[in-house]
Amino acid sequence: MKCPKCKSENVSIQIVNESHLVNKHHGIIWWICIGWWWVFVKWIILTIPALIFAIFVGKRKKIVNETHKEAVCQSCGYNWKTK
Ligand SMILES: [Zn+2]
């Protein structure tokens, strides 16, 4: 594979996995008011039972995983998506 920018053959390909349900961003005020305890409470109330549930019952939630390959040029640092 050749780099489209500098035509170098020194290109490495890596597989990038994107999970879409996780990408939820909050503002700084949210973190100060709610975030610090909400994450803690959510972790205990939701995550631990969910993990136990997942181990015994199997996957319940559907997470959309998108996998694509990303090529990175080792010569100029240019990166682009490939199939
Ligand atoms: Zn390049």
PDB file of the backbone (N, CA, C, O) and the ligand in Angstrom, with CONECT records:
HET     ZN  A 101       1
ATOM      1  N   MET A   1       0.832  -1.205   0.000  1.00  0.00           N
ATOM      2  CA  MET A   1       0.000   0.000   0.000  1.00  0.00           C
ATOM      3  C   MET A   1       0.871   1.262   0.000  1.00  0.00           C
ATOM      4  O   MET A   1       1.900   1.330   0.673  1.00  0.00           O
ATOM      5  N   LYS A   2       0.441   2.227  -0.753  1.00  0.00           N
ATOM      6  CA  LYS A   2       1.212   3.467  -0.850  1.00  0.00           C
ATOM      7  C   LYS A   2       0.497   4.598  -0.134  1.00  0.00           C
ATOM      8  O   LYS A   2      -0.732   4.669  -0.120  1.00  0.00           O
ATOM      9  N   CYS A   3       1.282   5.474   0.456  1.00  0.00           N
ATOM     10  CA  CYS A   3       0.728   6.660   1.089  1.00  0.00           C
ATOM     11  C   CYS A   3       0.274   7.635   0.005  1.00  0.00           C
ATOM     12  O   CYS A   3       1.049   7.957  -0.896  1.00  0.00           O
ATOM     13  N   PRO A   4      -0.988   8.116   0.080  1.00  0.00           N
ATOM     14  CA  PRO A   4      -1.477   9.043  -0.950  1.00  0.00           C
ATOM     15  C   PRO A   4      -0.821  10.422  -0.887  1.00  0.00           C
ATOM     16  O   PRO A   4      -0.918  11.216  -1.823  1.00  0.00           O
ATOM     17  N   LYS A   5      -0.165  10.682   0.211  1.00  0.00           N
ATOM     18  CA  LYS A   5       0.413  12.008   0.385  1.00  0.00           C
ATOM     19  C   LYS A   5       1.859  12.080  -0.107  1.00  0.00           C
ATOM     20  O   LYS A   5       2.228  12.961  -0.883  1.00  0.00           O
ATOM     21  N   CYS A   6       2.672  11.122   0.369  1.00  0.00           N
ATOM     22  CA  CYS A   6       4.102  11.202   0.029  1.00  0.00           C
ATOM     23  C   CYS A   6       4.573  10.018  -0.818  1.00  0.00           C
ATOM     24  O   CYS A   6       5.755   9.922  -1.150  1.00  0.00           O
ATOM     25  N   LYS A   7       3.629   9.101  -1.173  1.00  0.00           N
ATOM     26  CA  LYS A   7       3.905   7.940  -2.035  1.00  0.00           C
ATOM     27  C   LYS A   7       4.893   6.950  -1.428  1.00  0.00           C
ATOM     28  O   LYS A   7       5.518   6.161  -2.137  1.00  0.00           O
ATOM     29  N   SER A   8       5.021   7.006  -0.116  1.00  0.00           N
ATOM     30  CA  SER A   8       5.930   6.081   0.553  1.00  0.00           C
ATOM     31  C   SER A   8       5.261   4.723   0.721  1.00  0.00           C
ATOM     32  O   SER A   8       4.043   4.644   0.881  1.00  0.00           O
ATOM     33  N   GLU A   9       6.057   3.651   0.683  1.00  0.00           N
ATOM     34  CA  GLU A   9       5.529   2.299   0.895  1.00  0.00           C
ATOM     35  C   GLU A   9       5.548   1.921   2.372  1.00  0.00           C
ATOM     36  O   GLU A   9       5.035   0.868   2.752  1.00  0.00           O
ATOM     37  N   ASN A  10       6.123   2.755   3.182  1.00  0.00           N
ATOM     38  CA  ASN A  10       6.274   2.473   4.611  1.00  0.00           C
ATOM     39  C   ASN A  10       4.973   2.819   5.351  1.00  0.00           C
ATOM     40  O   ASN A  10       4.880   3.826   6.052  1.00  0.00           O
ATOM     41  N   VAL A  11       3.969   1.938   5.165  1.00  0.00           N
ATOM     42  CA  VAL A  11       2.644   2.198   5.721  1.00  0.00           C
ATOM     43  C   VAL A  11       2.248   1.029   6.618  1.00  0.00           C
ATOM     44  O   VAL A  11       2.367  -0.131   6.226  1.00  0.00           O
ATOM     45  N   SER A  12       1.780   1.339   7.815  1.00  0.00           N
ATOM     46  CA  SER A  12       1.288   0.289   8.707  1.00  0.00           C
ATOM     47  C   SER A  12      -0.231   0.384   8.809  1.00  0.00           C
ATOM     48  O   SER A  12      -0.803   1.474   8.803  1.00  0.00           O
ATOM     49  N   ILE A  13      -0.878  -0.794   8.905  1.00  0.00           N
ATOM     50  CA  ILE A  13      -2.339  -0.841   8.971  1.00  0.00           C
ATOM     51  C   ILE A  13      -2.765  -1.341  10.344  1.00  0.00           C
ATOM     52  O   ILE A  13      -2.262  -2.351  10.837  1.00  0.00           O
ATOM     53  N   GLN A  14      -3.693  -0.624  10.947  1.00  0.00           N
ATOM     54  CA  GLN A  14      -4.222  -1.050  12.243  1.00  0.00           C
ATOM     55  C   GLN A  14      -5.740  -1.095  12.190  1.00  0.00           C
ATOM     56  O   GLN A  14      -6.388  -0.328  11.478  1.00  0.00           O
ATOM     57  N   ILE A  15      -6.286  -2.027  12.975  1.00  0.00           N
ATOM     58  CA  ILE A  15      -7.745  -2.174  13.023  1.00  0.00           C
ATOM     59  C   ILE A  15      -8.282  -1.337  14.179  1.00  0.00           C
ATOM     60  O   ILE A  15      -7.869  -1.491  15.328  1.00  0.00           O
ATOM     61  N   VAL A  16      -9.212  -0.450  13.845  1.00  0.00           N
ATOM     62  CA  VAL A  16      -9.786   0.452  14.833  1.00  0.00           C
ATOM     63  C   VAL A  16     -11.224   0.026  15.107  1.00  0.00           C
ATOM     64  O   VAL A  16     -12.021  -0.164  14.188  1.00  0.00           O
ATOM     65  N   ASN A  17     -11.529  -0.114  16.370  1.00  0.00           N
ATOM     66  CA  ASN A  17     -12.870  -0.535  16.759  1.00  0.00           C
ATOM     67  C   ASN A  17     -13.588   0.611  17.453  1.00  0.00           C
ATOM     68  O   ASN A  17     -13.133   1.122  18.476  1.00  0.00           O
ATOM     69  N   GLU A  18     -14.720   1.004  16.878  1.00  0.00           N
ATOM     70  CA  GLU A  18     -15.485   2.107  17.450  1.00  0.00           C
ATOM     71  C   GLU A  18     -16.783   1.582  18.049  1.00  0.00           C
ATOM     72  O   GLU A  18     -17.542   0.861  17.401  1.00  0.00           O
ATOM     73  N   SER A  19     -17.015   1.954  19.276  1.00  0.00           N
ATOM     74  CA  SER A  19     -18.246   1.564  19.950  1.00  0.00           C
ATOM     75  C   SER A  19     -19.141   2.790  20.083  1.00  0.00           C
ATOM     76  O   SER A  19     -18.740   3.800  20.661  1.00  0.00           O
ATOM     77  N   HIS A  20     -20.351   2.697  19.546  1.00  0.00           N
ATOM     78  CA  HIS A  20     -21.173   3.900  19.404  1.00  0.00           C
ATOM     79  C   HIS A  20     -22.011   4.260  20.623  1.00  0.00           C
ATOM     80  O   HIS A  20     -22.353   5.427  20.814  1.00  0.00           O
ATOM     81  N   LEU A  21     -22.346   3.268  21.456  1.00  0.00           N
ATOM     82  CA  LEU A  21     -23.189   3.578  22.607  1.00  0.00           C
ATOM     83  C   LEU A  21     -22.407   4.255  23.724  1.00  0.00           C
ATOM     84  O   LEU A  21     -22.996   4.860  24.619  1.00  0.00           O
ATOM     85  N   VAL A  22     -21.110   4.157  23.677  1.00  0.00           N
ATOM     86  CA  VAL A  22     -20.267   4.667  24.756  1.00  0.00           C
ATOM     87  C   VAL A  22     -19.965   6.150  24.582  1.00  0.00           C
ATOM     88  O   VAL A  22     -19.649   6.849  25.544  1.00  0.00           O
ATOM     89  N   ASN A  23     -20.065   6.612  23.359  1.00  0.00           N
ATOM     90  CA  ASN A  23     -19.652   7.988  23.082  1.00  0.00           C
ATOM     91  C   ASN A  23     -20.661   9.031  23.549  1.00  0.00           C
ATOM     92  O   ASN A  23     -21.336   9.662  22.735  1.00  0.00           O
ATOM     93  N   LYS A  24     -20.757   9.206  24.841  1.00  0.00           N
ATOM     94  CA  LYS A  24     -21.643  10.209  25.379  1.00  0.00           C
ATOM     95  C   LYS A  24     -20.807  11.204  26.174  1.00  0.00           C
ATOM     96  O   LYS A  24     -20.120  10.837  27.127  1.00  0.00           O
ATOM     97  N   HIS A  25     -20.875  12.449  25.774  1.00  0.00           N
ATOM     98  CA  HIS A  25     -20.031  13.442  26.419  1.00  0.00           C
ATOM     99  C   HIS A  25     -20.854  14.407  27.262  1.00  0.00           C
ATOM    100  O   HIS A  25     -21.968  14.790  26.906  1.00  0.00           O
ATOM    101  N   HIS A  26     -20.275  14.776  28.373  1.00  0.00           N
ATOM    102  CA  HIS A  26     -20.926  15.725  29.261  1.00  0.00           C
ATOM    103  C   HIS A  26     -20.033  16.935  29.487  1.00  0.00           C
ATOM    104  O   HIS A  26     -18.811  16.867  29.357  1.00  0.00           O
ATOM    105  N   GLY A  27     -20.673  18.030  29.826  1.00  0.00           N
ATOM    106  CA  GLY A  27     -19.942  19.253  30.090  1.00  0.00           C
ATOM    107  C   GLY A  27     -19.297  19.251  31.468  1.00  0.00           C
ATOM    108  O   GLY A  27     -19.519  18.348  32.275  1.00  0.00           O
ATOM    109  N   ILE A  28     -18.504  20.268  31.719  1.00  0.00           N
ATOM    110  CA  ILE A  28     -17.735  20.326  32.973  1.00  0.00           C
ATOM    111  C   ILE A  28     -18.654  20.568  34.164  1.00  0.00           C
ATOM    112  O   ILE A  28     -18.390  20.080  35.263  1.00  0.00           O
ATOM    113  N   ILE A  29     -19.748  21.330  33.949  1.00  0.00           N
ATOM    114  CA  ILE A  29     -20.688  21.592  35.038  1.00  0.00           C
ATOM    115  C   ILE A  29     -21.406  20.309  35.440  1.00  0.00           C
ATOM    116  O   ILE A  29     -21.665  20.063  36.618  1.00  0.00           O
ATOM    117  N   TRP A  30     -21.716  19.514  34.447  1.00  0.00           N
ATOM    118  CA  TRP A  30     -22.357  18.219  34.715  1.00  0.00           C
ATOM    119  C   TRP A  30     -21.456  17.368  35.593  1.00  0.00           C
ATOM    120  O   TRP A  30     -21.926  16.720  36.528  1.00  0.00           O
ATOM    121  N   TRP A  31     -20.183  17.366  35.301  1.00  0.00           N
ATOM    122  CA  TRP A  31     -19.241  16.553  36.070  1.00  0.00           C
ATOM    123  C   TRP A  31     -19.112  17.049  37.508  1.00  0.00           C
ATOM    124  O   TRP A  31     -18.993  16.251  38.437  1.00  0.00           O
ATOM    125  N   ILE A  32     -19.135  18.374  37.687  1.00  0.00           N
ATOM    126  CA  ILE A  32     -18.987  18.934  39.029  1.00  0.00           C
ATOM    127  C   ILE A  32     -20.240  18.643  39.869  1.00  0.00           C
ATOM    128  O   ILE A  32     -20.142  18.267  41.037  1.00  0.00           O
ATOM    129  N   CYS A  33     -21.420  18.824  39.253  1.00  0.00           N
ATOM    130  CA  CYS A  33     -22.677  18.670  39.989  1.00  0.00           C
ATOM    131  C   CYS A  33     -23.093  17.213  40.140  1.00  0.00           C
ATOM    132  O   CYS A  33     -23.448  16.773  41.234  1.00  0.00           O
ATOM    133  N   ILE A  34     -23.047  16.472  39.047  1.00  0.00           N
ATOM    134  CA  ILE A  34     -23.630  15.127  39.049  1.00  0.00           C
ATOM    135  C   ILE A  34     -22.578  14.049  38.814  1.00  0.00           C
ATOM    136  O   ILE A  34     -22.576  13.007  39.470  1.00  0.00           O
ATOM    137  N   GLY A  35     -21.699  14.316  37.881  1.00  0.00           N
ATOM    138  CA  GLY A  35     -20.790  13.305  37.356  1.00  0.00           C
ATOM    139  C   GLY A  35     -20.060  12.471  38.386  1.00  0.00           C
ATOM    140  O   GLY A  35     -20.057  11.243  38.304  1.00  0.00           O
ATOM    141  N   TRP A  36     -19.438  13.127  39.358  1.00  0.00           N
ATOM    142  CA  TRP A  36     -18.552  12.409  40.280  1.00  0.00           C
ATOM    143  C   TRP A  36     -19.272  11.346  41.091  1.00  0.00           C
ATOM    144  O   TRP A  36     -18.732  10.259  41.300  1.00  0.00           O
ATOM    145  N   TRP A  37     -20.492  11.644  41.556  1.00  0.00           N
ATOM    146  CA  TRP A  37     -21.212  10.612  42.317  1.00  0.00           C
ATOM    147  C   TRP A  37     -22.066   9.733  41.425  1.00  0.00           C
ATOM    148  O   TRP A  37     -22.269   8.555  41.719  1.00  0.00           O
ATOM    149  N   TRP A  38     -22.569  10.300  40.335  1.00  0.00           N
ATOM    150  CA  TRP A  38     -23.423   9.525  39.436  1.00  0.00           C
ATOM    151  C   TRP A  38     -22.661   8.365  38.807  1.00  0.00           C
ATOM    152  O   TRP A  38     -23.181   7.255  38.693  1.00  0.00           O
ATOM    153  N   VAL A  39     -21.433   8.632  38.404  1.00  0.00           N
ATOM    154  CA  VAL A  39     -20.602   7.589  37.815  1.00  0.00           C
ATOM    155  C   VAL A  39     -20.334   6.493  38.842  1.00  0.00           C
ATOM    156  O   VAL A  39     -20.358   5.302  38.533  1.00  0.00           O
ATOM    157  N   PHE A  40     -20.078   6.934  40.075  1.00  0.00           N
ATOM    158  CA  PHE A  40     -19.816   5.998  41.172  1.00  0.00           C
ATOM    159  C   PHE A  40     -21.040   5.136  41.472  1.00  0.00           C
ATOM    160  O   PHE A  40     -20.941   3.916  41.600  1.00  0.00           O
ATOM    161  N   VAL A  41     -22.199   5.794  41.581  1.00  0.00           N
ATOM    162  CA  VAL A  41     -23.446   5.090  41.884  1.00  0.00           C
ATOM    163  C   VAL A  41     -23.833   4.178  40.724  1.00  0.00           C
ATOM    164  O   VAL A  41     -24.247   3.035  40.919  1.00  0.00           O
ATOM    165  N   LYS A  42     -23.689   4.709  39.523  1.00  0.00           N
ATOM    166  CA  LYS A  42     -24.032   3.949  38.324  1.00  0.00           C
ATOM    167  C   LYS A  42     -23.157   2.702  38.197  1.00  0.00           C
ATOM    168  O   LYS A  42     -23.614   1.632  37.798  1.00  0.00           O
ATOM    169  N   TRP A  43     -21.901   2.877  38.546  1.00  0.00           N
ATOM    170  CA  TRP A  43     -20.962   1.764  38.491  1.00  0.00           C
ATOM    171  C   TRP A  43     -21.415   0.630  39.406  1.00  0.00           C
ATOM    172  O   TRP A  43     -21.396  -0.539  39.022  1.00  0.00           O
ATOM    173  N   ILE A  44     -21.821   0.994  40.621  1.00  0.00           N
ATOM    174  CA  ILE A  44     -22.219  -0.020  41.601  1.00  0.00           C
ATOM    175  C   ILE A  44     -23.581  -0.610  41.258  1.00  0.00           C
ATOM    176  O   ILE A  44     -23.766  -1.827  41.278  1.00  0.00           O
ATOM    177  N   ILE A  45     -24.537   0.271  40.942  1.00  0.00           N
ATOM    178  CA  ILE A  45     -25.912  -0.186  40.734  1.00  0.00           C
ATOM    179  C   ILE A  45     -26.074  -0.892  39.389  1.00  0.00           C
ATOM    180  O   ILE A  45     -26.724  -1.934  39.302  1.00  0.00           O
ATOM    181  N   LEU A  46     -25.491  -0.329  38.364  1.00  0.00           N
ATOM    182  CA  LEU A  46     -25.725  -0.872  37.021  1.00  0.00           C
ATOM    183  C   LEU A  46     -24.646  -1.824  36.532  1.00  0.00           C
ATOM    184  O   LEU A  46     -24.955  -2.887  35.993  1.00  0.00           O
ATOM    185  N   THR A  47     -23.402  -1.462  36.711  1.00  0.00           N
ATOM    186  CA  THR A  47     -22.330  -2.201  36.058  1.00  0.00           C
ATOM    187  C   THR A  47     -22.108  -3.571  36.668  1.00  0.00           C
ATOM    188  O   THR A  47     -21.981  -4.562  35.949  1.00  0.00           O
ATOM    189  N   ILE A  48     -22.060  -3.633  37.977  1.00  0.00           N
ATOM    190  CA  ILE A  48     -21.773  -4.912  38.632  1.00  0.00           C
ATOM    191  C   ILE A  48     -22.885  -5.942  38.390  1.00  0.00           C
ATOM    192  O   ILE A  48     -22.588  -7.072  38.002  1.00  0.00           O
ATOM    193  N   PRO A  49     -24.179  -5.574  38.614  1.00  0.00           N
ATOM    194  CA  PRO A  49     -25.240  -6.539  38.262  1.00  0.00           C
ATOM    195  C   PRO A  49     -25.260  -6.869  36.777  1.00  0.00           C
ATOM    196  O   PRO A  49     -25.557  -7.998  36.387  1.00  0.00           O
ATOM    197  N   ALA A  50     -24.940  -5.876  35.950  1.00  0.00           N
ATOM    198  CA  ALA A  50     -24.925  -6.095  34.502  1.00  0.00           C
ATOM    199  C   ALA A  50     -23.844  -7.084  34.110  1.00  0.00           C
ATOM    200  O   ALA A  50     -24.038  -7.916  33.224  1.00  0.00           O
ATOM    201  N   LEU A  51     -22.703  -6.985  34.782  1.00  0.00           N
ATOM    202  CA  LEU A  51     -21.608  -7.910  34.513  1.00  0.00           C
ATOM    203  C   LEU A  51     -21.979  -9.322  34.942  1.00  0.00           C
ATOM    204  O   LEU A  51     -21.715 -10.291  34.230  1.00  0.00           O
ATOM    205  N   ILE A  52     -22.598  -9.427  36.126  1.00  0.00           N
ATOM    206  CA  ILE A  52     -23.046 -10.735  36.622  1.00  0.00           C
ATOM    207  C   ILE A  52     -24.095 -11.314  35.690  1.00  0.00           C
ATOM    208  O   ILE A  52     -24.068 -12.495  35.344  1.00  0.00           O
ATOM    209  N   PHE A  53     -25.024 -10.447  35.292  1.00  0.00           N
ATOM    210  CA  PHE A  53     -26.078 -10.836  34.366  1.00  0.00           C
ATOM    211  C   PHE A  53     -25.490 -11.306  33.044  1.00  0.00           C
ATOM    212  O   PHE A  53     -25.927 -12.304  32.473  1.00  0.00           O
ATOM    213  N   ALA A  54     -24.495 -10.572  32.569  1.00  0.00           N
ATOM    214  CA  ALA A  54     -23.866 -10.894  31.290  1.00  0.00           C
ATOM    215  C   ALA A  54     -23.145 -12.232  31.348  1.00  0.00           C
ATOM    216  O   ALA A  54     -23.134 -12.986  30.375  1.00  0.00           O
ATOM    217  N   ILE A  55     -22.546 -12.518  32.495  1.00  0.00           N
ATOM    218  CA  ILE A  55     -21.811 -13.778  32.638  1.00  0.00           C
ATOM    219  C   ILE A  55     -22.775 -14.963  32.621  1.00  0.00           C
ATOM    220  O   ILE A  55     -22.506 -15.981  31.984  1.00  0.00           O
ATOM    221  N   PHE A  56     -23.904 -14.821  33.328  1.00  0.00           N
ATOM    222  CA  PHE A  56     -24.800 -15.953  33.482  1.00  0.00           C
ATOM    223  C   PHE A  56     -25.830 -16.074  32.362  1.00  0.00           C
ATOM    224  O   PHE A  56     -26.203 -17.183  31.979  1.00  0.00           O
ATOM    225  N   VAL A  57     -26.282 -14.964  31.846  1.00  0.00           N
ATOM    226  CA  VAL A  57     -27.371 -15.004  30.871  1.00  0.00           C
ATOM    227  C   VAL A  57     -26.865 -14.783  29.448  1.00  0.00           C
ATOM    228  O   VAL A  57     -27.402 -15.347  28.495  1.00  0.00           O
ATOM    229  N   GLY A  58     -25.858 -13.983  29.316  1.00  0.00           N
ATOM    230  CA  GLY A  58     -25.349 -13.698  27.983  1.00  0.00           C
ATOM    231  C   GLY A  58     -25.578 -12.250  27.614  1.00  0.00           C
ATOM    232  O   GLY A  58     -26.040 -11.457  28.434  1.00  0.00           O
ATOM    233  N   LYS A  59     -25.263 -11.914  26.410  1.00  0.00           N
ATOM    234  CA  LYS A  59     -25.362 -10.525  25.990  1.00  0.00           C
ATOM    235  C   LYS A  59     -26.808 -10.107  25.788  1.00  0.00           C
ATOM    236  O   LYS A  59     -27.557 -10.728  25.034  1.00  0.00           O
ATOM    237  N   ARG A  60     -27.174  -9.053  26.470  1.00  0.00           N
ATOM    238  CA  ARG A  60     -28.536  -8.539  26.383  1.00  0.00           C
ATOM    239  C   ARG A  60     -28.572  -7.252  25.572  1.00  0.00           C
ATOM    240  O   ARG A  60     -29.441  -7.046  24.725  1.00  0.00           O
ATOM    241  N   LYS A  61     -27.608  -6.401  25.858  1.00  0.00           N
ATOM    242  CA  LYS A  61     -27.552  -5.126  25.153  1.00  0.00           C
ATOM    243  C   LYS A  61     -26.883  -5.289  23.796  1.00  0.00           C
ATOM    244  O   LYS A  61     -25.935  -6.054  23.617  1.00  0.00           O
ATOM    245  N   LYS A  62     -27.408  -4.553  22.882  1.00  0.00           N
ATOM    246  CA  LYS A  62     -26.809  -4.581  21.557  1.00  0.00           C
ATOM    247  C   LYS A  62     -25.929  -3.354  21.369  1.00  0.00           C
ATOM    248  O   LYS A  62     -26.398  -2.216  21.366  1.00  0.00           O
ATOM    249  N   ILE A  63     -24.667  -3.619  21.216  1.00  0.00           N
ATOM    250  CA  ILE A  63     -23.734  -2.514  20.995  1.00  0.00           C
ATOM    251  C   ILE A  63     -23.261  -2.568  19.550  1.00  0.00           C
ATOM    252  O   ILE A  63     -22.791  -3.594  19.058  1.00  0.00           O
ATOM    253  N   VAL A  64     -23.401  -1.437  18.900  1.00  0.00           N
ATOM    254  CA  VAL A  64     -23.001  -1.370  17.494  1.00  0.00           C
ATOM    255  C   VAL A  64     -21.496  -1.149  17.418  1.00  0.00           C
ATOM    256  O   VAL A  64     -20.966  -0.103  17.795  1.00  0.00           O
ATOM    257  N   ASN A  65     -20.848  -2.168  16.920  1.00  0.00           N
ATOM    258  CA  ASN A  65     -19.405  -2.056  16.769  1.00  0.00           C
ATOM    259  C   ASN A  65     -19.036  -1.900  15.304  1.00  0.00           C
ATOM    260  O   ASN A  65     -19.416  -2.701  14.451  1.00  0.00           O
ATOM    261  N   GLU A  66     -18.308  -0.875  15.051  1.00  0.00           N
ATOM    262  CA  GLU A  66     -17.878  -0.619  13.698  1.00  0.00           C
ATOM    263  C   GLU A  66     -16.367  -0.793  13.623  1.00  0.00           C
ATOM    264  O   GLU A  66     -15.603  -0.096  14.291  1.00  0.00           O
ATOM    265  N   THR A  67     -15.970  -1.728  12.803  1.00  0.00           N
ATOM    266  CA  THR A  67     -14.544  -1.964  12.685  1.00  0.00           C
ATOM    267  C   THR A  67     -14.062  -1.528  11.311  1.00  0.00           C
ATOM    268  O   THR A  67     -14.614  -1.916  10.281  1.00  0.00           O
ATOM    269  N   HIS A  68     -13.049  -0.736  11.324  1.00  0.00           N
ATOM    270  CA  HIS A  68     -12.440  -0.360  10.053  1.00  0.00           C
ATOM    271  C   HIS A  68     -10.926  -0.369  10.206  1.00  0.00           C
ATOM    272  O   HIS A  68     -10.384  -0.307  11.310  1.00  0.00           O
ATOM    273  N   LYS A  69     -10.288  -0.447   9.094  1.00  0.00           N
ATOM    274  CA  LYS A  69      -8.831  -0.440   9.109  1.00  0.00           C
ATOM    275  C   LYS A  69      -8.316   0.969   8.877  1.00  0.00           C
ATOM    276  O   LYS A  69      -8.843   1.724   8.060  1.00  0.00           O
ATOM    277  N   GLU A  70      -7.301   1.289   9.600  1.00  0.00           N
ATOM    278  CA  GLU A  70      -6.712   2.600   9.445  1.00  0.00           C
ATOM    279  C   GLU A  70      -5.248   2.434   9.058  1.00  0.00           C
ATOM    280  O   GLU A  70      -4.480   1.748   9.732  1.00  0.00           O
ATOM    281  N   ALA A  71      -4.895   3.062   7.987  1.00  0.00           N
ATOM    282  CA  ALA A  71      -3.514   2.985   7.530  1.00  0.00           C
ATOM    283  C   ALA A  71      -2.765   4.239   7.974  1.00  0.00           C
ATOM    284  O   ALA A  71      -3.248   5.363   7.834  1.00  0.00           O
ATOM    285  N   VAL A  72      -1.584   4.011   8.506  1.00  0.00           N
ATOM    286  CA  VAL A  72      -0.772   5.131   8.964  1.00  0.00           C
ATOM    287  C   VAL A  72       0.569   5.103   8.234  1.00  0.00           C
ATOM    288  O   VAL A  72       1.287   4.103   8.242  1.00  0.00           O
ATOM    289  N   CYS A  73       0.873   6.211   7.616  1.00  0.00           N
ATOM    290  CA  CYS A  73       2.158   6.328   6.929  1.00  0.00           C
ATOM    291  C   CYS A  73       3.259   6.563   7.953  1.00  0.00           C
ATOM    292  O   CYS A  73       3.173   7.479   8.770  1.00  0.00           O
ATOM    293  N   GLN A  74       4.283   5.737   7.901  1.00  0.00           N
ATOM    294  CA  GLN A  74       5.387   5.857   8.850  1.00  0.00           C
ATOM    295  C   GLN A  74       6.362   6.975   8.453  1.00  0.00           C
ATOM    296  O   GLN A  74       7.199   7.398   9.250  1.00  0.00           O
ATOM    297  N   SER A  75       6.240   7.431   7.236  1.00  0.00           N
ATOM    298  CA  SER A  75       7.181   8.458   6.774  1.00  0.00           C
ATOM    299  C   SER A  75       6.707   9.874   7.082  1.00  0.00           C
ATOM    300  O   SER A  75       7.482  10.708   7.551  1.00  0.00           O
ATOM    301  N   CYS A  76       5.399  10.145   6.808  1.00  0.00           N
ATOM    302  CA  CYS A  76       4.912  11.514   7.003  1.00  0.00           C
ATOM    303  C   CYS A  76       3.814  11.621   8.056  1.00  0.00           C
ATOM    304  O   CYS A  76       3.375  12.723   8.385  1.00  0.00           O
ATOM    305  N   GLY A  77       3.370  10.484   8.585  1.00  0.00           N
ATOM    306  CA  GLY A  77       2.371  10.510   9.652  1.00  0.00           C
ATOM    307  C   GLY A  77       0.942  10.628   9.178  1.00  0.00           C
ATOM    308  O   GLY A  77       0.028  10.687  10.001  1.00  0.00           O
ATOM    309  N   TYR A  78       0.723  10.664   7.896  1.00  0.00           N
ATOM    310  CA  TYR A  78      -0.627  10.781   7.339  1.00  0.00           C
ATOM    311  C   TYR A  78      -1.397   9.497   7.598  1.00  0.00           C
ATOM    312  O   TYR A  78      -0.860   8.405   7.412  1.00  0.00           O
ATOM    313  N   ASN A  79      -2.669   9.616   8.033  1.00  0.00           N
ATOM    314  CA  ASN A  79      -3.478   8.411   8.220  1.00  0.00           C
ATOM    315  C   ASN A  79      -4.809   8.527   7.518  1.00  0.00           C
ATOM    316  O   ASN A  79      -5.388   9.608   7.408  1.00  0.00           O
ATOM    317  N   TRP A  80      -5.280   7.388   7.045  1.00  0.00           N
ATOM    318  CA  TRP A  80      -6.534   7.379   6.291  1.00  0.00           C
ATOM    319  C   TRP A  80      -7.229   6.032   6.505  1.00  0.00           C
ATOM    320  O   TRP A  80      -6.606   5.040   6.884  1.00  0.00           O
ATOM    321  N   LYS A  81      -8.531   6.031   6.249  1.00  0.00           N
ATOM    322  CA  LYS A  81      -9.319   4.816   6.424  1.00  0.00           C
ATOM    323  C   LYS A  81      -9.235   3.954   5.172  1.00  0.00           C
ATOM    324  O   LYS A  81      -9.284   4.449   4.046  1.00  0.00           O
ATOM    325  N   THR A  82      -9.108   2.655   5.401  1.00  0.00           N
ATOM    326  CA  THR A  82      -9.097   1.716   4.285  1.00  0.00           C
ATOM    327  C   THR A  82     -10.161   0.655   4.523  1.00  0.00           C
ATOM    328  O   THR A  82     -10.763   0.596   5.595  1.00  0.00           O
ATOM    329  N   LYS A  83     -10.384  -0.174   3.525  1.00  0.00           N
ATOM    330  CA  LYS A  83     -11.362  -1.245   3.668  1.00  0.00           C
ATOM    331  C   LYS A  83     -10.661  -2.596   3.751  1.00  0.00           C
ATOM    332  O   LYS A  83     -11.321  -3.628   3.875  1.00  0.00           O
TER     333      LYS A  83
HETATM  334 ZN    ZN A 101       3.227   9.526   3.714  1.00  0.00          ZN2+
END
